[in-house]
């Protein structure tokens, strides 16, 4: 093999090994193996492996996200996706969009994937804001006293306000 091919082959093995690390980390977190005086799995990982606390938090977040992304997991396990790409994908990937995002990740470089994920998150925030505004505009509440003196309430509330009202009534 040429030196370049050796480097590429090693990178594939590192990606696969990183996947194994994330699987073990998720299991360790689920078993709460870190619960021996540490605040979280990330704090334990920071202490035990000397990685930055922010990086440890990201590793735990990604490890927790992988089970819901079987296609991404399979490609990382094969060494075809780097941790950097997977970290980005787990910020926006769902069961509905995983296949499309995986195609993008396999075709593009890491900075391309990061740019798309940032744009996707912006679109998600705009969509969420529009949905919140639409819900806000659709809310209504009216009360009146019926002929027999009973108070009648009719309304359409946001889920959060509705839950508060239901708790108060209960």
HELIX and SHEET records of a PDB file:
HELIX    1   1 UNK A    3  UNK A   30  1                                  28    
HELIX    2   2 UNK A   41  UNK A   49  1                                   9    
HELIX    3   3 UNK A   53  UNK A   66  1                                  14    
HELIX    4   4 UNK A   70  UNK A   77  1                                   8    
HELIX    5   5 UNK A   83  UNK A   89  1                                   7    
HELIX    6   6 UNK A   98  UNK A  107  1                                  10    
HELIX    7   7 UNK A  110  UNK A  138  1                                  29    
HELIX    8   8 UNK A  159  UNK A  169  1                                  11    
SHEET    1   A 2 UNK A 140  UNK A 145  0                                        
SHEET    2   A 2 UNK A 151  UNK A 156 -1                                        
END                                                                             
